[in-house]
Amino acid sequence: MMSLPSNTIAASTCLCMFELRSGFEHPQLNPLTVSLSAGQHLALSGASGCGKSSLLQVIAGLKSPQHGLFSYQQQAINAVQLSFWRQQICYLPQQAVMGADTVLEVLLLAWDLKAMSSVVARPSKQDCEQALLRAGLKTTLDKQVAILSGGEKQRLAIARAVLMQRPVWLMDEPTSALDPAARNTIIELIASLNVICISVSHDPLWLETADKVYNMDMEQEETQ
């Protein structure tokens, strides 16, 4: 059985962002400049349309930055390094991507697509059941994904990320379809994994758990 320890990521892991802009934020907004170590959570906050999701997509390597750069483990992430970077991140968009028909197939999708390095072994069914429990999702592995609710799909995507054991999580509105109890479970899970987490959220209680908040409204307070 694959081990799923509470602290899987080395403490030396560091992600640095310097003067980073997507081009969709207000032109007078101070650009994002921050360093994050393993176990730290940066939340991007602000009103709808202020550019939060676009900036998260830049960090995920899905869009090119308008300005600035970011580095991981002292390597500048650019077009040459994208393959390396994508092996380090789990990107969880607001509308969870399933990509398969059953819960088990969703959990194993990255391995079936050969998107995982050999360092992380293919999970057993017991590993998958454990990941579902950690994400607060009570369901069977043979359940059809089509009948899951939006909140269940969000938690299923998070359970898959647990199995992938990557050191950086990028989460867009991760609590948008969750009730308070499910949200609290995910907050506790993120804290236990010791990952670098960058999230987009409107949820005040989620924002309170972040170590740093980048407020993208123009009437912003200083980044914490």
HELIX and SHEET records of a PDB file:
HELIX    1   1 LYS A   52  ILE A   59  1                                   8    
HELIX    2   2 ALA A   79  GLN A   81  5                                   3    
HELIX    3   3 LEU A   82  ARG A   86  1                                   5    
HELIX    4   4 VAL A  103  LEU A  107  1                                   5    
HELIX    5   5 LEU A  109  ASP A  112  1                                   4    
HELIX    6   6 LYS A  125  ARG A  134  1                                  10    
HELIX    7   7 VAL A  145  ILE A  147  5                                   3    
HELIX    8   8 GLY A  150  MET A  164  1                                  15    
HELIX    9   9 PRO A  180  LEU A  193  1                                  14    
HELIX   10  10 PRO A  204  GLU A  208  1                                   5    
SHEET    1   A 4 LEU A  32  SER A  37  0                                        
SHEET    2   A 4 CYS A  14  ARG A  21 -1                                        
SHEET    3   A 4 HIS A  67  TYR A  72 -1                                        
SHEET    4   A 4 GLN A  75  ALA A  76 -1                                        
SHEET    1   B 5 ILE A  89  LEU A  92  0                                        
SHEET    2   B 5 VAL A 168  ASP A 172  1                                        
SHEET    3   B 5 ILE A 196  VAL A 200  1                                        
SHEET    4   B 5 HIS A  41  SER A  45  1                                        
SHEET    5   B 5 LYS A 212  ASN A 215  1                                        
END                                                                             
